[in-house]
Amino acid sequence: MQKHLTNVPDKGGHFGPYGGMFVPETLMEPLHELTREYEKARRDKKFRDELAYYLREYAGRPTPLYFAERMTRELGGPKIYLKREDLLHTGAHKINNTLGQILLAKRMGKKRIIAETGAGQHGVATATVAAMFGMDCVVYMGAVDMERQSLNVYRMQLLGAEVRAVHAGQKTLKEAINEAMRDWVTNVRTTHYILGSVLGAHPYPMMVRDFQSVIGREARRQILEKEERLPDELVACVGGGSNAIGLFHAFLNDKGVRMVGVEAGGEGIRAGKHAARFQKGGSLGVLQGTRTFVLQDDDGQIMLTHSVSAGLDYAAVGPEHSYLRDLKRIEYTYATDDEALEAAKFCSRIEGIIPALESAHAVAYVMKNAGKIGKDAIVIVNLSGRGDKDVSQMARLLKL
Ligand SMILES: *Cc1c(COP(=O)(O)O)cnc(C)c1O
């Protein structure tokens, strides 16, 4: 057992030199309270059973581990399995985390839920569980994103959430997170903040990882049933990094399992044109509560980012990814917008599965590298979400 891989974070939320709690004084006590309550909840069998119940009966777990037979044959390389998170209620892995956090909020006696959202997927998953548990819900969203993702705005409103437009700065995800934090400071007595990825201050990166790690626990059991051995390689896209660590975590101590995280290469690795934090432009910094790899210039100014997929378009990566990269346990690469679009088309036509553009980055990696991965190898690709939300964008960009 390589314990250092799985016994993080420490009590202060540190993954080696990364993570921590970089927030205003007023948020320290709420974060400590959340940490204490979460630690109690995760040791409580009643809490774990309740979460398992809703994941099964409401969200649709377990998701299939599907052998992509035609993709395997077409690429002529390894045996490819798709972990079908796209089949979950609301269409992506995000519901695993929002269900966990709303049960925690209920336990803590909170009556009101807030969240931030970029593309709207996390906002929809939050509005969904808030509706189901009868809680008030406010979702902060950049004004530019609201325009680009109007369908998800309507979905949230239909679910009874109030979507608040944020007009500061770039009017996208980063500003929406600032606004949600401000709300939380003011209303913390009644309100729980459901953060959407393995980002922000402790305990969020740990808590969101734990809620998402059901993906890998299932996949590990499923591949052992189907193939009677562990896979050779796991592949997932990395925005904040929650679907990736969710798949990888249960395999971290399996030495023979290689893991690859695929970031957004956008239009190529040039300043302002991508969101690949582990490529050129990324360095150690602090953003929105945590210390990690951040896209910033020499003066520490956060750089603009770009990706065809809104869910990968953020300047920081979850601190645990920075840690596991230093230890060389996970390798990171990127796929460009064009490669992701081609992969989305390929997956749709060869398997009848339209993937989210985020997930298509992981498929693009397999398309590019199938030749290098041995024919006898087994690869699991995390299909983090479905592509319904991206169809009009794909139609335009692929000139269908
Ligand atoms: C939000 C989202 C992502 C990116 O978030 P992670 O925290 O990196 O998983 C990836 N895929 C889909 C489908 C998403 O909705």
The ligand as an SDF file (V2000), in Angstrom:
LIG
                    3D

 15 15  0  0  0  0  0  0  0  0999 V2000
  -18.8900   19.9330  -15.1460 C   0  0  0  0  0  0  0  0  0  0  0  0
  -18.5020   18.8320  -16.0480 C   0  0  0  0  0  0  0  0  0  0  0  0
  -17.1640   18.4090  -16.1950 C   0  0  0  0  0  0  0  0  0  0  0  0
  -16.0170   19.1060  -15.5390 C   0  0  0  0  0  0  0  0  0  0  0  0
  -15.9890   19.0490  -14.1580 O   0  0  0  0  0  0  0  0  0  0  0  0
  -15.0290   18.0710  -13.3430 P   0  0  0  0  0  0  0  0  0  0  0  0
  -15.1600   18.5530  -11.9610 O   0  0  0  0  0  0  0  0  0  0  0  0
  -13.6560   18.2190  -13.9020 O   0  0  0  0  0  0  0  0  0  0  0  0
  -15.5520   16.6960  -13.5440 O   0  0  0  0  0  0  0  0  0  0  0  0
  -16.8890   17.3310  -17.0110 C   0  0  0  0  0  0  0  0  0  0  0  0
  -17.8780   16.6900  -17.6830 N   0  0  0  0  0  0  0  0  0  0  0  0
  -19.1720   17.0740  -17.5800 C   0  0  0  0  0  0  0  0  0  0  0  0
  -20.1920   16.3380  -18.3660 C   0  0  0  0  0  0  0  0  0  0  0  0
  -19.5290   18.1470  -16.7710 C   0  0  0  0  0  0  0  0  0  0  0  0
  -20.8090   18.5210  -16.7000 O   0  0  0  0  0  0  0  0  0  0  0  0
  1  2  1  0
  2  3  1  0
  2 14  2  0
  3  4  1  0
  3 10  2  0
  4  5  1  0
  5  6  1  0
  6  7  2  0
  6  8  1  0
  6  9  1  0
 10 11  1  0
 11 12  2  0
 12 13  1  0
 12 14  1  0
 14 15  1  0
M  END
$$$$
